[in-house]
Amino acid sequence: MVESSKLCSFIKAVFRALFDSRIYKFLYSIVAFFADSFAASKTRKVLTGGFAYIEDYADTSAFYTALSRVWNAVIGFFVKVTEGVGKGADTSFFNKLFVKTARGTFSERYVHIVSLVSVFIFIIPHDFWSNTFGTLFAAVLFILYVMALSSCKEETRPGKNIKYIWLCTIVFAFSLLVSTFLSYDVMDSIRVLLFFITSYMLCFVIYASVKDIGGLNIITGFMYGALMLTSLLALLQRVMGVEADASLTDLALNEDMPGRVFSTMGNPNNFAEFLVLFMPFALVFALNQKDKSKRTGLLFGMLVPLAAILLTYSRSGWIALAIAAVVFVAMYDKRLIPVFVLLIIVAIPFIPENILNRILTIGNLEDTSSSYRVDIWTGCLKMLKDYWFTGVGLGTGGFAEIYPGYAVGESGVAPHSHMHFMEMLIELGALGFISYICMTFTLIKRSLLGAAKGVPKEIRNVAIASASSMTGIVLIGCFEYCWFYPRVMFAFFICAGVGMAAAKMSRKYISE
């Protein structure tokens, strides 16, 4: 404890000296100028607007009324079945075992169990992973949700009012169904549709279950744990050695670069995408701790995933994390932006040469991965002239069937478009593309609103994490198709569920 207090005192002294320095004051004056300009700009009004939700009109909407009746009938049936079984289960051996092992009742541990099931998806090593596990986890979450509705106390019972489901997510789900039936490869579209069903289940169960600050701390705590476990495995891979893969790296331009770590994800780019999504939420879990020594320890722990993402050598991941960090710092406290800039400047001389060389290849068309992407994008643009409205169908099966006729250069065989936005337009057509854009940017916008000053710190921090996480993955989407690997899709929708929960909580503290 003494060493910890000395460390905290030293850090405070360093920051105090930094805040009093002329360099900081100069940098802060620049930040303040742009911040004030943004505050008075039309761009800010578009991004933050008012806090009115279109779902506020759900009570008088015929669409939401019909949807509510269907949902209540379906969920009501399962709740009655559970209540019937539960009457004999309260005194069962399994219930007694649960109370002893979980050190609490199901009602008290419900959010813990939901969080554990949600993040356990990412702990399973790639060699042991099967995409059917995702469907299994979704089924388990649905069962837990129904059990909670039938047995939990009112204050801990998850929500079931359909009007709180965002309209943009419903429209996007509808576009998925339409593109499945219009697909050039229906069977593959049905396979991918199951991944989206899993993703929606993860998102909505978390959204319905996390109702207060305690729930936010629980889910972000489990996200921190999953991030640490996977990152430590990545560092272990580096120590043990990872063979360089020519299919992932242009070895001619990156001769001194070692093999890229991938942890449990099987691919370094997928692992980087997971890290970009989860790191902001793990960071706010640390920041939300009231105990100073615990908060300091958890913050230092964030160096582990930071090292892991460097060792993925994912250029898009690095850029995305940098942008996500800028968004996070700017929303958390704009006074820290000059500190952030100074830290980056100070860190430059300490960047390993192979990482610096990797950074310098960004935008270099002599790099085969960059030139390959340009060829694919060129072919996809030709393809969109014929299929922009209807798309070729959900999943990559339809893409694989249609794309070769439009291929350019050496991209005759490509699994996807290597750009998330382009893939949405190619697969889902105009409706799916627009609904995806609305869903993603609505989440970012409502997270920005949820980060208002009047909101409690814990909720505000999670809203900041949501905005930075989504901003980061949107940027990666400019260079990668992020949902090609289903577990990244699951991670996206888990983060969306947490962000939606924080946005909902923040509304009561903000005037219309």
KAMOTA-V834238 format. One record per backbone hydrogen bond with DSSP energy under -1.0 kcal/mol. CO is the residue of the C=O (numbers start at 0). NH is the residue of the N-H. If there is no record, write none. Layout:
co=CO nh=NH
co=CO nh=NH
This chain:
co=0 nh=4
co=1 nh=5
co=2 nh=6
co=3 nh=7
co=4 nh=8
co=5 nh=9
co=6 nh=10
co=7 nh=11
co=8 nh=12
co=9 nh=13
co=10 nh=14
co=11 nh=15
co=12 nh=16
co=13 nh=17
co=14 nh=18
co=15 nh=19
co=17 nh=20
co=20 nh=24
co=21 nh=25
co=22 nh=26
co=23 nh=27
co=24 nh=28
co=25 nh=29
co=26 nh=30
co=27 nh=31
co=28 nh=32
co=29 nh=33
co=30 nh=34
co=31 nh=35
co=32 nh=36
co=33 nh=37
co=34 nh=38
co=35 nh=39
co=37 nh=40
co=40 nh=44
co=41 nh=45
co=42 nh=46
co=43 nh=47
co=44 nh=48
co=52 nh=55
co=53 nh=56
co=54 nh=57
co=57 nh=60
co=60 nh=64
co=61 nh=65
co=62 nh=66
co=63 nh=67
co=64 nh=68
co=65 nh=69
co=66 nh=70
co=67 nh=71
co=68 nh=72
co=69 nh=73
co=70 nh=74
co=71 nh=75
co=72 nh=76
co=73 nh=77
co=74 nh=78
co=75 nh=79
co=76 nh=80
co=77 nh=81
co=78 nh=82
co=79 nh=83
co=80 nh=84
co=81 nh=85
co=82 nh=86
co=84 nh=87
co=85 nh=89
co=88 nh=91
co=91 nh=95
co=92 nh=96
co=93 nh=97
co=94 nh=98
co=95 nh=99
co=96 nh=100
co=97 nh=101
co=104 nh=108
co=108 nh=112
co=109 nh=113
co=110 nh=114
co=111 nh=115
co=112 nh=116
co=113 nh=117
co=114 nh=118
co=115 nh=119
co=118 nh=121
co=119 nh=122
co=124 nh=127
co=129 nh=132
co=131 nh=135
co=132 nh=136
co=133 nh=137
co=134 nh=138
co=135 nh=139
co=136 nh=140
co=137 nh=141
co=138 nh=142
co=139 nh=143
co=140 nh=144
co=141 nh=145
co=142 nh=146
co=143 nh=147
co=144 nh=148
co=145 nh=149
co=146 nh=150
co=147 nh=151
co=152 nh=155
co=152 nh=156
co=160 nh=163
co=161 nh=164
co=165 nh=169
co=166 nh=170
co=167 nh=171
co=168 nh=172
co=169 nh=173
co=170 nh=174
co=171 nh=175
co=172 nh=176
co=173 nh=177
co=174 nh=178
co=175 nh=179
co=176 nh=180
co=177 nh=181
co=184 nh=188
co=185 nh=189
co=186 nh=190
co=187 nh=191
co=188 nh=192
co=189 nh=193
co=191 nh=195
co=192 nh=196
co=193 nh=197
co=194 nh=198
co=195 nh=199
co=196 nh=200
co=197 nh=201
co=198 nh=202
co=199 nh=203
co=200 nh=204
co=201 nh=205
co=202 nh=206
co=203 nh=207
co=204 nh=208
co=205 nh=209
co=207 nh=158
co=211 nh=215
co=212 nh=216
co=213 nh=217
co=214 nh=218
co=215 nh=219
co=216 nh=220
co=217 nh=221
co=218 nh=222
co=219 nh=223
co=220 nh=224
co=221 nh=225
co=222 nh=226
co=223 nh=227
co=224 nh=228
co=225 nh=229
co=226 nh=230
co=227 nh=231
co=228 nh=232
co=229 nh=233
co=230 nh=234
co=231 nh=235
co=232 nh=236
co=233 nh=237
co=234 nh=238
co=235 nh=239
co=236 nh=240
co=241 nh=258
co=244 nh=247
co=244 nh=248
co=248 nh=250
co=249 nh=253
co=253 nh=256
co=261 nh=264
co=266 nh=270
co=267 nh=271
co=268 nh=272
co=269 nh=273
co=270 nh=274
co=271 nh=275
co=272 nh=276
co=273 nh=277
co=274 nh=278
co=277 nh=281
co=278 nh=282
co=279 nh=283
co=280 nh=284
co=281 nh=285
co=282 nh=286
co=283 nh=287
co=285 nh=288
co=290 nh=294
co=291 nh=295
co=292 nh=296
co=293 nh=297
co=294 nh=298
co=295 nh=299
co=296 nh=300
co=299 nh=302
co=300 nh=303
co=301 nh=305
co=302 nh=306
co=303 nh=307
co=304 nh=308
co=305 nh=309
co=306 nh=310
co=309 nh=312
co=310 nh=260
co=313 nh=317
co=314 nh=318
co=315 nh=319
co=316 nh=320
co=317 nh=321
co=318 nh=322
co=319 nh=323
co=320 nh=324
co=321 nh=325
co=322 nh=326
co=323 nh=327
co=324 nh=328
co=325 nh=329
co=326 nh=330
co=327 nh=331
co=328 nh=332
co=332 nh=335
co=333 nh=336
co=335 nh=339
co=336 nh=340
co=337 nh=341
co=338 nh=342
co=339 nh=343
co=340 nh=344
co=341 nh=345
co=342 nh=346
co=343 nh=347
co=346 nh=349
co=347 nh=350
co=351 nh=355
co=352 nh=356
co=353 nh=357
co=354 nh=358
co=355 nh=359
co=358 nh=361
co=360 nh=363
co=363 nh=366
co=366 nh=370
co=367 nh=371
co=368 nh=372
co=369 nh=373
co=370 nh=374
co=371 nh=375
co=372 nh=376
co=373 nh=377
co=374 nh=378
co=375 nh=379
co=376 nh=380
co=377 nh=381
co=378 nh=382
co=379 nh=383
co=382 nh=385
co=382 nh=386
co=383 nh=387
co=386 nh=390
co=388 nh=429
co=391 nh=183
co=395 nh=399
co=396 nh=400
co=397 nh=401
co=398 nh=402
co=401 nh=404
co=402 nh=405
co=407 nh=410
co=418 nh=422
co=419 nh=423
co=420 nh=424
co=421 nh=425
co=422 nh=426
co=423 nh=427
co=424 nh=428
co=425 nh=391
co=426 nh=392
co=428 nh=432
co=429 nh=433
co=430 nh=434
co=431 nh=435
co=432 nh=436
co=433 nh=437
co=434 nh=438
co=435 nh=439
co=436 nh=440
co=437 nh=441
co=438 nh=442
co=439 nh=443
co=440 nh=444
co=441 nh=445
co=442 nh=446
co=443 nh=447
co=444 nh=448
co=445 nh=449
co=448 nh=451
co=451 nh=454
co=455 nh=459
co=456 nh=460
co=457 nh=461
co=458 nh=462
co=459 nh=463
co=460 nh=464
co=461 nh=465
co=462 nh=466
co=463 nh=467
co=464 nh=468
co=465 nh=469
co=466 nh=470
co=467 nh=471
co=468 nh=472
co=469 nh=473
co=470 nh=474
co=471 nh=475
co=472 nh=476
co=474 nh=477
co=475 nh=478
co=475 nh=479
co=476 nh=419
co=479 nh=419
co=480 nh=483
co=484 nh=487
co=484 nh=488
co=485 nh=489
co=486 nh=490
co=487 nh=491
co=488 nh=492
co=489 nh=493
co=490 nh=494
co=491 nh=495
co=492 nh=496
co=493 nh=497
co=494 nh=498
co=495 nh=499
co=496 nh=500
co=497 nh=501
co=498 nh=502
co=499 nh=503
co=500 nh=504
co=501 nh=505
co=505 nh=508
co=506 nh=509
